[in-house]
Amino acid sequence: MGYVYLYIGTGAGKTTNALGLALRSVGHGHKVSVIQFMKGRANTGEFKIAGMLKPYYNIYQVGRKGWVNFKKPDPKDVAAVARGMDVARRELKRKPRLLVLDELALAAWGKLVSVKDVIALVRSAPKSTNVVITGRYAPKELVEFADFVNEIKEIRYPKRMVAVKGINF
């Protein structure tokens, strides 16, 4: 496996950082695979652009609309994360230069998947594949495992949260 990048924290921009790396990689003609765990909104810019960036960029969403209840997870959410892990294994066989596992740190923190399984997945990556994992929170073992760990924290937010098309989604 290549390097492992972990973007965590309560601030906005974790996925955006990962997608920036994906765009750079595609710009160099490298294959990129993005798996978005716990996300199911096909109206996002990163999902809509997939057709324009073929054959270099593949994106998969394995989740449903709405939020996951981490205190009492729905079995459908656990099953969706398991499907995402299967998609990631399949994509690793394609030997992408970059594999983005969006929100997988949060899924591991919320015990929808074991940290051991996440680390085993990443360790199975080809030497030429760098891996980016994002998520609001991350288990300590994942933080210790990653080569680069960046915490994004909020300093200021508007009183009324606004999602801007093309910026936030």
Residue pairs with C-beta under 8 A, 6 or more apart in sequence:
1 122
1 123
1 124
1 125
1 126
1 127
1 129
1 130
1 131
2 125
2 127
2 128
2 129
2 130
2 131
3 130
3 131
3 147
3 148
4 122
4 130
4 131
4 132
4 133
4 145
4 146
4 147
4 148
5 18
5 21
5 130
5 131
5 132
5 133
5 146
5 147
5 148
5 150
6 105
6 132
6 133
6 134
6 138
6 142
6 143
6 146
6 148
6 149
6 150
7 13
7 14
7 17
7 18
7 132
7 133
7 134
7 135
7 150
7 152
8 14
8 105
8 134
8 135
8 136
8 137
8 138
8 143
8 149
8 150
8 151
8 152
9 136
9 150
9 151
9 152
9 153
10 136
10 152
10 153
10 154
11 152
11 153
11 154
11 155
12 152
12 154
12 168
13 152
14 134
14 135
14 136
14 152
15 36
15 46
15 102
15 103
15 134
17 132
17 134
17 150
17 152
18 34
18 100
18 102
18 132
18 134
19 34
19 46
19 100
21 98
21 100
21 132
22 32
22 34
22 46
22 57
22 98
22 100
25 32
25 56
25 97
25 98
26 32
26 53
26 56
26 57
28 97
29 56
30 56
30 96
30 97
30 98
31 55
31 56
31 57
31 58
31 94
31 95
31 96
31 97
31 98
32 56
32 57
32 58
32 96
32 97
32 98
32 99
32 100
33 58
33 59
33 60
33 88
33 91
33 92
33 94
33 96
33 98
33 99
33 100
34 46
34 57
34 58
34 59
34 60
34 99
34 100
34 102
35 59
35 60
35 62
35 84
35 87
35 88
35 91
35 99
35 100
35 101
35 102
35 104
36 46
36 59
36 60
36 61
36 62
36 63
36 84
36 102
36 103
37 62
37 63
37 80
37 81
37 84
37 101
37 102
37 103
37 104
37 106
37 107
38 62
38 63
38 68
38 77
38 80
38 81
38 103
38 106
38 107
38 112
39 61
39 62
39 63
39 102
39 103
40 61
40 62
40 63
40 64
40 65
41 47
41 61
41 65
41 169
42 48
42 61
43 169
44 169
45 165
45 166
45 169
46 59
47 59
47 61
49 57
50 57
50 58
50 59
58 91
58 96
60 84
60 87
60 91
62 80
62 81
62 83
62 84
62 87
63 77
63 80
63 84
63 103
64 76
64 77
64 80
68 74
68 77
68 110
68 112
70 109
70 110
70 111
73 110
73 111
73 112
77 112
78 112
81 104
81 107
81 112
81 113
82 113
84 104
84 107
85 113
85 117
85 121
88 99
88 101
88 121
89 121
89 124
91 99
92 99
92 121
92 124
92 125
92 126
92 129
95 126
95 128
95 129
96 129
97 128
97 129
97 130
98 129
98 130
98 131
98 132
99 125
99 129
99 130
99 131
99 132
100 131
100 132
100 134
101 118
101 121
101 122
101 131
101 132
101 133
101 134
102 134
102 135
103 134
103 135
104 113
104 118
104 133
104 134
104 135
105 133
105 134
105 135
105 136
105 137
105 138
105 139
105 142
106 134
106 135
106 136
106 137
106 138
107 113
107 135
108 114
108 115
108 118
108 135
108 138
108 139
108 142
109 135
109 136
109 137
109 138
109 139
110 137
115 139
115 141
115 142
118 133
118 142
119 141
119 142
119 145
122 131
122 133
122 145
125 131
133 142
133 146
143 149
162 168
163 169
